[in-house]
Amino acid sequence: MTAVAFHFNVPDKLGYTCRLLRKVYRSGKRAVVVGEPTQLDQLTRRLWEFDPQDFIPHVRLKSTEVTERMRPTPLWLADQARAAPDCDVLINLGGTSPEGGEAFERLIEIVSTDEADRQRARGRWKQYAAEGWSIEKFEVPA
């Protein structure tokens, strides 16, 4: 069953996601990030600029077509979670529950300090709880 972790009070969702992806990559896991297309485009730019001493290999998938050359890439930024092959972790930057979340061992919800974002996250929390998923809450220190 998928374990869900909500990370609340994130002041910079993209910067936080860059650090989280670096941690996932260093652990040897594979991850896919889903969100709005403009958000994912901004995230790919941030990953290229994140740390000049630390390359974080990723691919921005704008359709569901995966080429053989892309398959070894450990980190995916995709419009749909199912598009990324064989990933362990799903990171959601969007405002709705990603489809196919049950296929991952871990789902991480990144929630900003914005009240509307927090309200949408509460709805997703209730949905996951109703489905019987294990949920953890992390408050990001200011």
C-alpha positions in Angstrom: 0.0 0.0 0.0 1.2 3.5 -0.8 2.5 5.6 2.1 1.6 9.2 1.9 3.6 12.1 3.4 2.3 15.7 3.4 5.0 18.3 3.7 3.2 21.5 4.9 4.3 25.1 5.1 6.8 24.9 2.2 7.7 28.5 1.3 9.3 27.7 -2.0 7.7 24.6 -3.6 10.2 24.3 -6.5 13.3 24.9 -4.4 12.0 22.4 -1.8 11.3 19.9 -4.6 14.8 20.3 -6.0 16.3 19.4 -2.6 13.9 16.5 -2.2 14.7 15.1 -5.7 18.4 15.3 -4.9 17.8 13.3 -1.7 15.7 10.7 -3.7 18.4 10.5 -6.4 21.2 10.0 -3.8 19.2 7.2 -2.2 19.1 5.3 -5.4 15.3 5.6 -5.8 13.4 6.7 -8.9 10.8 9.4 -8.7 8.2 11.2 -10.8 6.9 14.7 -10.1 3.5 15.8 -11.3 1.9 19.2 -11.4 0.8 21.9 -13.8 2.8 22.0 -17.0 4.1 25.5 -16.4 5.2 24.4 -12.9 7.1 21.4 -14.3 8.8 23.6 -16.9 9.9 26.0 -14.2 11.1 23.0 -12.1 13.3 21.6 -14.9 14.9 25.1 -15.2 15.5 25.2 -11.4 17.0 21.7 -11.4 19.5 22.8 -14.1 20.5 25.8 -11.9 20.1 24.2 -8.5 23.7 23.4 -7.6 26.6 23.9 -10.0 28.5 21.1 -8.2 25.7 18.6 -8.2 24.0 17.3 -11.4 20.5 16.0 -10.8 19.6 13.8 -13.8 16.0 14.3 -14.9 13.7 14.3 -17.9 10.7 16.5 -18.7 8.1 14.3 -20.3 5.4 16.3 -22.1 3.5 13.3 -23.5 3.1 9.7 -22.5 5.6 8.5 -25.1 8.8 7.2 -23.4 11.8 6.4 -25.6 14.3 3.7 -24.7 16.9 6.5 -24.3 14.8 8.0 -21.6 14.2 4.9 -19.5 17.4 4.9 -17.4 16.7 8.5 -16.2 15.9 8.3 -12.5 13.8 11.4 -12.1 10.8 12.3 -14.2 8.7 15.5 -14.5 5.5 14.4 -16.1 2.0 15.6 -16.7 0.7 12.2 -15.7 2.2 9.9 -13.0 1.5 6.8 -15.1 3.8 8.0 -17.9 6.9 7.5 -15.9 8.2 3.9 -15.9 9.2 2.0 -12.7 9.3 4.9 -10.3 9.2 4.3 -6.5 8.2 7.8 -5.4 5.5 10.1 -6.7 5.8 13.8 -5.8 2.7 16.0 -6.3 3.0 19.7 -6.8 -0.6 20.0 -8.1 -3.8 20.9 -6.4 -5.6 17.6 -7.1 -4.8 14.0 -6.3 -2.7 12.4 -9.0 -4.2 9.5 -10.9 -2.4 6.2 -10.3 -0.9 7.0 -6.9 -1.5 3.5 -5.7 1.2 2.2 -8.0 3.9 3.9 -6.0 5.5 2.9 -2.7 5.5 6.5 -1.6 3.5 9.6 -2.5 4.7 13.0 -1.3 2.4 16.0 -1.3 4.2 19.4 -1.3 1.9 22.1 0.3 2.8 25.8 0.4 1.9 28.4 3.0 -0.9 29.6 0.7 -4.3 29.1 2.4 -6.0 27.9 -0.8 -3.2 25.3 -1.4 -3.6 24.1 2.2 -7.4 23.8 1.8 -6.9 21.6 -1.4 -4.4 19.5 0.5 -6.9 18.9 3.3 -9.3 17.5 0.7 -6.6 15.2 -0.6 -5.8 14.1 2.9 -9.4 13.1 3.5 -9.5 11.3 0.2 -6.4 9.2 1.0 -7.6 8.5 4.5 -10.9 7.3 3.1 -9.0 4.9 0.9 -7.1 3.6 3.9 -3.7 4.8 3.0 -1.1 5.4 5.7 -0.5 9.2 6.1 2.3 11.2 7.7 2.5 14.9 8.3 5.6 17.0 8.2 5.7 20.7 9.1 8.5 22.4 7.4 10.2 24.8 9.8 10.1 28.5 8.7 
